[in-house]
Amino acid sequence: MFILVKALPLSLGTFWRYLILLPFLGIGMVFFSLFSIIPVVGLLVPGMISVWLMIVGLRCALAARGRAQPMSWGTVLTACFFFSIIFLCVGYGVRLMRAGFLWAVTAAGIQIEPFGLFAGLLGASPYWSGFLVAFLAPVAITSAAFAVPLTAAAASSGREGWDYKAFTGFGRGVIGLSIVMAVWMFSGHMFSFFGEVVMASGLVIATILALVNGESLPFQTDLAPWTALRGTLIMTWASSWYFATAVLTWEDHIAKTAASRVRQHDRLVSKPDEIRALRLSRMRKTDK
């Protein structure tokens, strides 16, 4: 939880980098989506796009942390392909969990109301907000559990390649990262259905079309509540907070792993000395 707070300053440095890239990510997302029409391979395309967007965001946080390095697209593509297979398999389990949750809710006599869920997303109903959190918890927890492994892939996606340790740090910081995801969802309100990449791309396209046609912008330019611009900016910052938290959690995992290796090495080094001392002690007792 402390890392969650510690990541707040880093989220600001991540925010402006990620914000600049959003329109380009939207273009890339549309382009890569075209490959989903390919038989069999197309099943992995949505997952690969999601992993790619995550890696780009995580690299923004790594750059803000001073860990920038050249990117190898071949390595990134390999990581996206590898994790998309994992997410495809895990996704079936998550869907089963959600189906079980819906079955339990229905069996308890609770009727699911679409307007109630929408009110919960807007924060207008604590009851439905809690219901929505419970319904989306398996997805949020699963995504958060892979945040540190994805950060490791993003950090090693330079020219030196990736070591394929896909589950290194799996589950680290899952609680804090899930909290950030909840902040992202409720702060974005109805716009969280689309995400900041789609919303930012839409706002940019709408601005360009308005300027070309000499018309006024079709959205509010102030930061009043419930506006598209405000929702997009807050979601962008919340995602930046998520990326920053993942990077700091990954660094903490690396530090603890290194310290554990040092302690293990010290124990192995000290064993011969301990054995030698024990032998000398036994020899002295024998002489007596």
DAFENUR-V816793 format. One record per residue. N is the residue number from 0. RES is the residue in three letters. PSI is psi in whole degrees, -180 to 180 (999 if undefined). OMEGA is omega as a letter, one per 40 degrees, with the letter a starting at -180 (NA if undefined). Layout:
{{N:RES:PSI:OMEGA} {N:RES:PSI:OMEGA}}
This chain:
{{0:MET:-33:i} {1:PHE:-37:i} {2:ILE:-33:i} {3:LEU:-43:i} {4:VAL:-39:a} {5:LYS:-26:a} {6:ALA:-11:a} {7:LEU:-48:i} {8:PRO:-39:i} {9:LEU:-29:i} {10:SER:-29:i} {11:LEU:-42:i} {12:GLY:-29:i} {13:THR:-35:a} {14:PHE:-52:a} {15:TRP:-32:i} {16:ARG:-46:a} {17:TYR:-38:a} {18:LEU:-41:i} {19:ILE:-35:a} {20:LEU:-16:a} {21:LEU:-49:i} {22:PRO:-38:i} {23:PHE:-34:i} {24:LEU:-37:i} {25:GLY:-43:i} {26:ILE:-45:i} {27:GLY:-38:i} {28:MET:-43:i} {29:VAL:-43:a} {30:PHE:-49:a} {31:PHE:-25:i} {32:SER:-24:i} {33:LEU:-26:a} {34:PHE:-7:a} {35:SER:-13:i} {36:ILE:-11:i} {37:ILE:128:a} {38:PRO:143:i} {39:VAL:-62:a} {40:VAL:-32:a} {41:GLY:-23:i} {42:LEU:-28:a} {43:LEU:-14:a} {44:VAL:-48:i} {45:PRO:-42:i} {46:GLY:-39:i} {47:MET:-38:i} {48:ILE:-43:i} {49:SER:-44:i} {50:VAL:-41:i} {51:TRP:-44:i} {52:LEU:-39:i} {53:MET:-44:a} {54:ILE:-41:i} {55:VAL:-45:i} {56:GLY:-42:i} {57:LEU:-35:i} {58:ARG:-29:i} {59:CYS:-43:i} {60:ALA:-38:i} {61:LEU:-39:i} {62:ALA:-40:i} {63:ALA:-24:i} {64:ARG:-6:a} {65:GLY:23:a} {66:ARG:31:a} {67:ALA:145:i} {68:GLN:160:i} {69:PRO:146:a} {70:MET:135:i} {71:SER:113:a} {72:TRP:-31:i} {73:GLY:-42:i} {74:THR:-42:i} {75:VAL:-42:i} {76:LEU:-41:i} {77:THR:-44:i} {78:ALA:-42:i} {79:CYS:-43:i} {80:PHE:-44:a} {81:PHE:-49:a} {82:PHE:-30:i} {83:SER:-35:i} {84:ILE:-44:i} {85:ILE:-46:a} {86:PHE:-33:i} {87:LEU:-43:i} {88:CYS:-45:i} {89:VAL:-33:a} {90:GLY:-37:i} {91:TYR:-41:i} {92:GLY:-40:i} {93:VAL:-41:i} {94:ARG:-36:i} {95:LEU:-40:i} {96:MET:-43:i} {97:ARG:-38:i} {98:ALA:-39:i} {99:GLY:-39:i} {100:PHE:-45:i} {101:LEU:-39:i} {102:TRP:-44:i} {103:ALA:-40:i} {104:VAL:-44:i} {105:THR:-40:i} {106:ALA:-29:i} {107:ALA:-2:i} {108:GLY:15:i} {109:ILE:125:a} {110:GLN:128:a} {111:ILE:122:a} {112:GLU:122:i} {113:PRO:-40:i} {114:PHE:-30:i} {115:GLY:-42:i} {116:LEU:-39:i} {117:PHE:-40:i} {118:ALA:-36:i} {119:GLY:-39:i} {120:LEU:-35:i} {121:LEU:-7:a} {122:GLY:15:a} {123:ALA:-15:a} {124:SER:109:i} {125:PRO:-35:a} {126:TYR:-52:a} {127:TRP:-27:i} {128:SER:-44:i} {129:GLY:-39:i} {130:PHE:-42:a} {131:LEU:-41:i} {132:VAL:-45:i} {133:ALA:-37:a} {134:PHE:-38:a} {135:LEU:-4:a} {136:ALA:-45:i} {137:PRO:-39:i} {138:VAL:-45:a} {139:ALA:-45:a} {140:ILE:-41:i} {141:THR:-45:i} {142:SER:-43:a} {143:ALA:-33:a} {144:ALA:-28:a} {145:PHE:4:a} {146:ALA:-45:a} {147:VAL:-46:i} {148:PRO:-38:i} {149:LEU:-35:i} {150:THR:-40:i} {151:ALA:-40:i} {152:ALA:-41:i} {153:ALA:-37:a} {154:ALA:-26:a} {155:SER:18:a} {156:SER:25:i} {157:GLY:-159:a} {158:ARG:-15:i} {159:GLU:-11:i} {160:GLY:-176:a} {161:TRP:142:a} {162:ASP:1:i} {163:TYR:17:i} {164:LYS:76:a} {165:ALA:-29:a} {166:PHE:15:i} {167:THR:118:a} {168:GLY:16:a} {169:PHE:131:i} {170:GLY:-5:i} {171:ARG:133:i} {172:GLY:23:a} {173:VAL:-35:a} {174:ILE:-51:a} {175:GLY:-42:a} {176:LEU:-35:i} {177:SER:-35:i} {178:ILE:-43:i} {179:VAL:-39:i} {180:MET:-36:i} {181:ALA:-39:i} {182:VAL:-43:i} {183:TRP:-47:a} {184:MET:-48:a} {185:PHE:-26:i} {186:SER:-29:i} {187:GLY:-16:i} {188:HIS:-132:a} {189:MET:-24:a} {190:PHE:-13:i} {191:SER:-16:i} {192:PHE:-30:a} {193:PHE:-31:a} {194:GLY:161:a} {195:GLU:-28:a} {196:VAL:-49:i} {197:VAL:-43:a} {198:MET:-44:a} {199:ALA:-42:i} {200:SER:-42:i} {201:GLY:-40:i} {202:LEU:-40:i} {203:VAL:-45:i} {204:ILE:-42:i} {205:ALA:-37:i} {206:THR:-45:a} {207:ILE:-46:a} {208:LEU:-38:i} {209:ALA:-40:i} {210:LEU:-41:a} {211:VAL:-41:a} {212:ASN:-1:a} {213:GLY:31:a} {214:GLU:167:i} {215:SER:158:a} {216:LEU:138:a} {217:PRO:16:i} {218:PHE:159:a} {219:GLN:137:a} {220:THR:-3:i} {221:ASP:177:a} {222:LEU:38:i} {223:ALA:154:i} {224:PRO:148:i} {225:TRP:10:i} {226:THR:155:a} {227:ALA:-40:a} {228:LEU:-45:i} {229:ARG:-46:i} {230:GLY:-40:a} {231:THR:-45:a} {232:LEU:-42:a} {233:ILE:-40:i} {234:MET:-38:i} {235:THR:-43:i} {236:TRP:-42:a} {237:ALA:-40:i} {238:SER:-39:i} {239:SER:-38:i} {240:TRP:-41:i} {241:TYR:-48:i} {242:PHE:-41:i} {243:ALA:-42:i} {244:THR:-41:i} {245:ALA:-41:a} {246:VAL:-45:a} {247:LEU:-36:i} {248:THR:-40:i} {249:TRP:-44:i} {250:GLU:-40:i} {251:ASP:-40:i} {252:HIS:-42:i} {253:ILE:-45:a} {254:ALA:-44:a} {255:LYS:-38:i} {256:THR:-42:i} {257:ALA:-42:i} {258:ALA:-38:i} {259:SER:-38:i} {260:ARG:-38:i} {261:VAL:-44:i} {262:ARG:-40:i} {263:GLN:-40:i} {264:HIS:-41:i} {265:ASP:-39:i} {266:ARG:-40:i} {267:LEU:-38:a} {268:VAL:-37:a} {269:SER:-19:a} {270:LYS:-45:i} {271:PRO:-39:i} {272:ASP:-39:i} {273:GLU:-41:i} {274:ILE:-41:i} {275:ARG:-42:i} {276:ALA:-38:i} {277:LEU:-39:i} {278:ARG:-44:i} {279:LEU:-40:i} {280:SER:-41:i} {281:ARG:-38:i} {282:MET:-39:i} {283:ARG:-39:i} {284:LYS:-37:i} {285:THR:-41:i} {286:ASP:-35:i} {287:LYS:999:NA}}
